[in-house]
Amino acid sequence: MRVLFIGLGSIAKRHISNLKEMFGREISITVLRSGNNLVLEDAIIFLIAHICYDSSELEQEYDAVFVTNPTSQHYNTLLKYKRLSNCFFVEKPVFLTGKEELKLFKDDRKVYYVACPIRYTNVIQYIKKNIDFSYVYSMRCISSSYLPDWRTGIDYRQSYSASKALGGGVSIDLIHEWDYIDYLIGEPLDVKYIATKKSDLEIDSDDIAVYIAEYEDKVVEIHLDYFGRVPIRRIELFTHDDTIVVDLINQKIEWLRQKKIIKLFQDRDEYQRRELTHFFDIVKGKCDNDNTLEKACKILQRARGEE
């Protein structure tokens, strides 16, 4: 199996490592990079069959293409390289606005899957299968962390997260929350939204986004920020008979009234590999594509408050 990666940032390296762990010698990985200014670790070079710096060096066809360059380049990258494969894995966020023209990708032979890894965590899978959300009256979600701590050894001010033009901003960067909410309970009837910059971080993108969404039978509150000094990522479910706290960082679920706790530990690579397996199942026709470009664009517009 021949796979092409366009872009070699931290998430691409993780995917490459996981793919080699999953498929070993059955997979050959090519990487197209924009430049050679960054020195690659021996551990990642060992896993890559070919590194290209010009599209003329690429082969005519690949079994799958992973679009892992900056968000601002995703749309043009897909247009430029759609001829190289029938199967594409696009990192989130899918595009910059979610209003990009998709007619050029209306090809029944091609699969465009957009990453949504939090769906594949043990805690989200557990509540998806075991919680009756018709008995949830209110849902509160928070993802709070300190942007300068996100990427070790990288100046946060130089990251795409700090730049609105590159697709940064907490409302888009933490689109995971809207994705898993949609996965768990579907689309809201109405959404109220505030996104702005309030902290002293040296960025021009929004560092806080707050939403209130109304569903037919419940209300959902979402808080996202870049400035929380103690990382928090959790869901609080207020049900007819208990309050359930889903802790995505500590990977546990707690029923406050029943005083019951379930721990569902897994490392990040486990759920990332679970998503990769799902992607290749879609490629092989074993299941439907459940996060298409259209679906991802709709969620992106909602995250931007523009749906």
C-alpha positions as CSV (number, residue, x, y, z in Angstrom):
1,M,0.0,0.0,0.0
2,R,1.4,3.4,-1.1
3,V,0.5,6.4,1.0
4,L,1.3,10.0,0.5
5,F,1.6,12.7,3.2
6,I,1.4,16.3,2.2
7,G,2.9,18.2,5.1
8,L,5.1,16.8,8.0
9,G,4.0,18.5,11.2
10,S,3.5,16.8,14.6
11,I,0.2,15.2,13.6
12,A,1.6,13.8,10.4
13,K,4.5,12.2,12.3
14,R,2.1,10.6,14.7
15,H,0.0,9.2,11.9
16,I,3.1,7.9,10.1
17,S,4.3,6.2,13.2
18,N,0.9,4.6,13.8
19,L,0.5,3.5,10.2
20,K,3.9,1.7,10.4
21,E,2.9,0.1,13.7
22,M,-0.4,-1.1,12.1
23,F,0.9,-2.2,8.6
24,G,4.6,-2.6,8.9
25,R,6.2,-3.5,5.6
26,E,2.8,-3.6,3.9
27,I,2.8,0.2,3.7
28,S,5.2,2.5,1.9
29,I,5.1,6.2,2.9
30,T,6.0,9.2,0.8
31,V,6.1,12.7,2.2
32,L,5.8,15.9,0.2
33,R,7.4,18.8,2.1
34,S,7.5,22.5,1.3
35,G,11.1,22.9,2.4
36,N,14.0,21.2,4.2
37,N,14.6,23.9,6.8
38,L,13.5,21.6,9.7
39,V,15.8,18.8,10.7
40,L,13.9,15.5,11.0
41,E,14.5,13.0,13.8
42,D,16.1,9.7,12.8
43,A,13.1,7.9,14.2
44,I,10.7,9.4,11.7
45,I,13.1,9.3,8.7
46,F,13.5,5.6,9.3
47,L,9.7,5.2,8.7
48,I,9.5,7.2,5.5
49,A,10.3,5.6,2.1
50,H,10.6,8.8,0.1
51,I,10.8,12.5,0.9
52,C,10.0,14.9,-1.9
53,Y,10.3,18.6,-2.2
54,D,8.6,19.1,-5.5
55,S,5.4,17.6,-6.9
56,S,7.2,16.5,-10.0
57,E,8.9,13.9,-7.9
58,L,5.6,12.2,-6.9
59,E,4.2,9.0,-8.4
60,Q,1.1,9.0,-10.6
61,E,-1.2,7.4,-8.0
62,Y,-1.4,6.5,-4.3
63,D,-3.7,4.3,-2.4
64,A,-4.4,7.1,0.1
65,V,-3.3,10.7,0.5
66,F,-3.1,12.4,4.0
67,V,-3.5,16.2,3.9
68,T,-1.6,17.3,7.0
69,N,-0.3,20.7,6.1
70,P,-1.7,24.0,7.6
71,T,-5.5,24.5,7.5
72,S,-5.2,27.5,5.2
73,Q,-3.7,25.2,2.5
74,H,-6.1,22.3,2.7
75,Y,-8.5,23.4,0.0
76,N,-6.0,24.2,-2.6
77,T,-4.0,21.1,-1.7
78,L,-7.0,18.9,-2.4
79,L,-7.7,20.6,-5.7
80,K,-4.1,20.3,-6.8
81,Y,-3.6,16.7,-5.8
82,K,-7.0,15.1,-6.1
83,R,-5.8,13.3,-9.3
84,L,-3.3,11.3,-7.2
85,S,-5.8,9.1,-5.3
86,N,-9.4,8.1,-4.8
87,C,-9.0,8.3,-1.0
88,F,-8.1,11.3,1.1
89,F,-7.7,11.8,4.9
90,V,-7.9,15.5,5.7
91,E,-6.8,16.8,9.1
92,K,-9.2,19.0,11.0
93,P,-10.2,21.8,10.7
94,V,-11.2,20.8,7.1
95,F,-10.9,24.4,5.6
96,L,-10.8,28.0,6.8
97,T,-14.5,29.0,6.6
98,G,-16.6,25.9,5.8
99,K,-18.2,27.9,2.9
100,E,-15.6,26.8,0.3
101,E,-17.0,25.5,-3.0
102,L,-17.3,21.7,-2.9
103,K,-18.7,21.0,-6.4
104,L,-15.2,20.1,-7.7
105,F,-15.1,17.3,-5.1
106,K,-18.4,15.7,-6.1
107,D,-16.9,12.5,-7.4
108,D,-18.6,9.3,-6.4
109,R,-15.3,7.4,-6.8
110,K,-13.4,9.4,-4.3
111,V,-13.4,9.3,-0.5
112,Y,-12.8,12.5,1.4
113,Y,-12.7,11.8,5.1
114,V,-12.1,14.5,7.7
115,A,-10.3,13.7,11.0
116,C,-12.4,13.6,14.2
117,P,-10.3,11.5,16.6
118,I,-12.0,12.4,19.9
119,R,-15.0,10.3,18.7
120,Y,-12.7,7.2,19.0
121,T,-11.7,7.7,22.7
122,N,-13.0,5.2,25.2
123,V,-15.0,7.7,27.1
124,I,-16.9,9.1,24.1
125,Q,-17.5,5.6,22.8
126,Y,-18.8,4.5,26.2
127,I,-21.3,7.4,26.6
128,K,-22.4,7.0,23.0
129,K,-23.3,3.4,23.6
130,N,-24.5,3.5,27.2
131,I,-26.1,6.9,27.9
132,D,-29.7,7.6,26.8
133,F,-29.4,11.2,25.8
134,S,-33.2,11.6,25.7
135,Y,-32.9,11.8,29.5
136,V,-30.2,14.5,29.4
137,Y,-31.8,17.9,30.0
138,S,-28.6,19.9,29.8
139,M,-25.0,19.4,28.7
140,R,-22.0,21.5,29.5
141,C,-18.7,21.1,27.7
142,I,-15.4,22.8,28.5
143,S,-12.0,22.7,26.9
144,S,-9.5,25.0,28.6
145,S,-5.7,24.9,28.3
146,Y,-2.7,27.2,27.9
147,L,-1.6,27.7,24.3
148,P,2.1,28.3,25.0
149,D,2.2,24.8,26.6
150,W,0.7,23.0,23.6
151,R,3.8,22.4,21.5
152,T,7.0,21.6,23.2
153,G,10.0,23.6,21.8
154,I,7.8,25.7,19.5
155,D,7.1,29.4,20.1
156,Y,3.3,29.6,20.3
157,R,3.4,33.0,18.6
158,Q,4.8,31.4,15.5
159,S,2.2,28.6,15.4
160,Y,-0.9,28.6,13.1
161,S,-3.1,28.7,16.3
162,A,-1.8,32.3,16.9
163,S,-2.7,33.4,13.4
164,K,-6.3,34.1,12.2
165,A,-5.1,34.1,8.6
166,L,-3.7,30.6,8.9
167,G,-6.8,29.2,10.4
168,G,-6.0,29.7,14.1
169,G,-8.3,30.7,16.9
170,V,-9.8,28.6,19.7
171,S,-13.2,28.4,18.0
172,I,-11.7,26.5,15.1
173,D,-8.7,24.9,16.8
174,L,-11.0,23.2,19.3
175,I,-13.6,22.1,16.8
176,H,-13.4,18.7,18.4
177,E,-16.0,19.8,20.9
178,W,-18.6,20.5,18.3
179,D,-17.7,17.4,16.4
180,Y,-18.3,15.0,19.4
181,I,-21.5,16.9,20.3
182,D,-22.8,16.4,16.8
183,Y,-21.7,12.7,17.0
184,L,-23.5,12.2,20.3
185,I,-26.8,14.2,19.9
186,G,-26.9,15.6,16.3
187,E,-27.6,19.1,15.1
188,P,-29.0,22.0,17.2
189,L,-32.0,24.0,16.4
190,D,-30.3,27.3,17.3
191,V,-26.8,28.5,18.5
192,K,-25.8,31.7,20.2
193,Y,-22.1,32.5,19.9
194,I,-19.3,34.8,21.2
195,A,-15.7,34.5,20.2
196,T,-13.1,37.2,20.9
197,K,-9.6,37.8,22.4
198,K,-9.5,38.7,26.1
199,S,-6.1,37.4,27.4
200,D,-2.6,38.9,27.2
201,L,-1.4,36.1,24.8
202,E,0.5,37.5,21.8
203,I,-1.9,36.3,19.1
204,D,-4.3,37.9,16.7
205,S,-6.8,35.0,16.8
206,D,-9.7,34.5,19.2
207,D,-8.6,33.0,22.6
208,I,-12.1,32.4,24.0
209,A,-15.3,31.1,22.4
210,V,-18.6,30.5,24.2
211,Y,-21.8,28.9,22.8
212,I,-25.3,28.2,23.9
213,A,-27.1,25.7,21.7
214,E,-30.8,24.8,21.9
215,Y,-32.0,21.3,21.0
216,E,-35.6,20.2,21.1
217,D,-35.2,18.5,24.5
218,K,-32.0,20.0,25.9
219,V,-29.6,22.9,26.1
220,V,-25.9,22.7,25.5
221,E,-23.2,25.1,26.8
222,I,-19.7,25.1,25.4
223,H,-16.6,27.0,26.7
224,L,-13.3,27.0,24.8
225,D,-10.2,28.9,25.7
226,Y,-6.4,29.2,25.1
227,F,-5.5,30.7,28.5
228,G,-6.5,28.1,31.1
229,R,-3.4,27.4,33.2
230,V,-4.7,24.0,34.4
231,P,-5.9,21.8,31.5
232,I,-9.6,20.9,31.7
233,R,-11.5,18.9,29.1
234,R,-14.8,17.5,30.3
235,I,-18.5,17.1,29.6
236,E,-21.1,17.5,32.3
237,L,-24.5,15.7,31.7
238,F,-27.4,16.8,33.8
239,T,-29.9,14.0,33.6
240,H,-33.3,13.1,35.1
241,D,-31.7,11.1,38.0
242,D,-28.0,12.1,38.2
243,T,-25.1,14.4,37.1
244,I,-22.5,12.6,35.0
245,V,-19.0,14.1,34.6
246,V,-17.0,12.8,31.6
247,D,-13.3,13.7,32.1
248,L,-11.5,13.4,28.7
249,I,-8.1,14.2,30.1
250,N,-8.2,11.7,33.0
251,Q,-10.3,9.3,31.0
252,K,-12.9,8.6,33.5
253,I,-16.7,8.9,33.9
254,E,-18.2,9.8,37.3
255,W,-21.9,9.6,38.4
256,L,-22.0,12.1,41.2
257,R,-25.3,11.0,42.9
258,Q,-24.6,7.3,42.6
259,K,-20.9,7.8,43.6
260,K,-19.8,5.5,40.8
261,I,-16.6,5.9,38.8
262,I,-15.5,4.1,35.6
263,K,-11.9,4.5,34.4
264,L,-11.2,3.9,30.7
265,F,-7.5,4.6,30.3
266,Q,-5.9,4.5,26.9
267,D,-2.9,6.3,25.3
268,R,-3.4,8.7,22.5
269,D,-2.0,6.4,19.8
270,E,-4.7,3.9,20.6
271,Y,-7.6,6.0,19.7
272,Q,-5.7,7.6,16.8
273,R,-5.1,4.1,15.4
274,R,-8.8,3.3,15.9
275,E,-9.6,6.2,13.7
276,L,-7.1,5.1,11.0
277,T,-8.6,1.7,11.0
278,H,-12.0,3.3,10.5
279,F,-10.7,5.3,7.6
280,F,-9.3,2.3,5.8
281,D,-12.6,0.4,6.5
282,I,-14.3,3.3,4.6
283,V,-11.7,3.0,1.8
284,K,-12.4,-0.7,1.5
285,G,-16.2,-0.1,1.4
286,K,-16.8,-1.8,4.8
287,C,-18.7,1.2,6.2
288,D,-20.0,4.6,5.1
289,N,-18.0,7.8,5.3
290,D,-19.4,9.4,8.4
291,N,-17.4,12.7,8.2
292,T,-17.4,13.9,4.7
293,L,-16.3,17.3,3.4
294,E,-19.9,18.5,3.5
295,K,-20.4,17.3,7.1
296,A,-17.1,18.8,8.3
297,C,-17.9,22.1,6.6
298,K,-21.3,22.3,8.3
299,I,-19.7,21.7,11.7
300,L,-16.9,24.3,10.9
301,Q,-19.5,26.9,10.1
302,R,-21.3,26.1,13.4
303,A,-18.0,26.5,15.3
304,R,-17.5,29.9,13.6
305,G,-21.0,30.9,14.5
306,E,-22.0,31.2,10.8
307,E,-24.2,28.2,10.2
